[in-house]
Amino acid sequence: MFPKLLAAIEDDFAAVNRTIVEQLHSRVGLVESIGHYIVDAGGKRLRPILVLLAARGCGIRDSRHIELAAVIEFIHTATLLHDDVVDMSTLRRGRPTVNAEWNSETSVLVGDFIYSRAFQLLVGIGDMGIMEIMADTTNRIAEGEVQQLVNKNNPDIDEAGYLQVIHDKTAILFQSAAQCGARLAGAPAATEQAFKALGLHLGVAFQLIDDVLDYAGDSSAMGKNIGDDLLEGKPTLPLIHVMRNGRESEAELIRSCIADTEFCKANLHKVIEVVRAGDALDYTSRLAADEAGRALAALAEIPPSTYRDSLETMIRLSVDRSN
């Protein structure tokens, strides 16, 4: 959580959390139990906060942004449940994943429930334009997930290919959160597009810093282990940079680790040393800062308000964080 962001939307944020809990109700007890297990694990809730700030910043006059923020959080949560199964992850936010605590089948099916509940809420919001954006968004996320799976254990992925996955898998939901919040409030087309751009660049910056923290962060603060992405066979940007610009021996070590999980388990500490010793983390951080700069430039097109001030804080914190 980024507490500084909540001052302007404290009541809205509390309403979103109440809505999330209410909408997790199910006649199947296991669904509800797992839903509350996920919610209780916490999380930054950046995507729903982005909805609230965008809607309030554009002068929304009803409460539909509360349901929209819950929709965005539900879609994000469902993708995490599915991700953890695909990646065979056992730890998220410092707690066992649902697939580790229960099983993979349950995790997938509860993820499906949460996805479908999101679209039930969208129907209630009653804006066909927003429903179209969210339908396209979930389709793009699915494509990004599949492409990431295709890229798994493939050391030949280049920077452009990796950034495309970030756009599809992560940034698109930030983009839609910001755009739909503005659209729901009836913002002019130019303002809606400014929010769309802000969300996209914020999402890319956020993911790139996640890539940095996977090697430079603190495992207790992040709730996951250092080097987890590499152990899952993911060729993230710091690794791609070393393979492109590092010494031949370093590039070969990383290529072998990406391609062979068992080799990686035995040599992960060496890769972490190589990534930390070179300029890969600085390079990735610079790209994240560039994306944050583009988000701030988009913010300049949005009318001044306390909500815009909070959006500026969100953008700056996205690249200045430890988890």
Buried (B, 14 or more C-beta within 10 A) or exposed (E): EBEEBBEBBEEBBEBBBEBBBEBBEBEEEEBBEBBEBBBEBEBBBBBBBBBBBBBBBBEBEEEBBBBBBBBBBBBBBBBBBBBBBBBEBBBBBBBBBBBBEBEBEBBBBBBEBBBEBBBEBBEEBEBEEBBEBBEEBBEBBBBBBBBBEEBBBBBEBEEEBBBBBBBBBBBBBBBBBBBBBBBBBEBEEEBBBBBBBBBBBBBBBBBBBBBBBBBBBEBEEBBBBBBBBBBBBBBBBBBBBBBEEBEEEBBEBBBBBBBBBEEBEEBBEBBBEBBEEBBBBEBBBEBBBBBBBBBBEBBEEBEEBEBBBBBBBBBBBBBEBEB
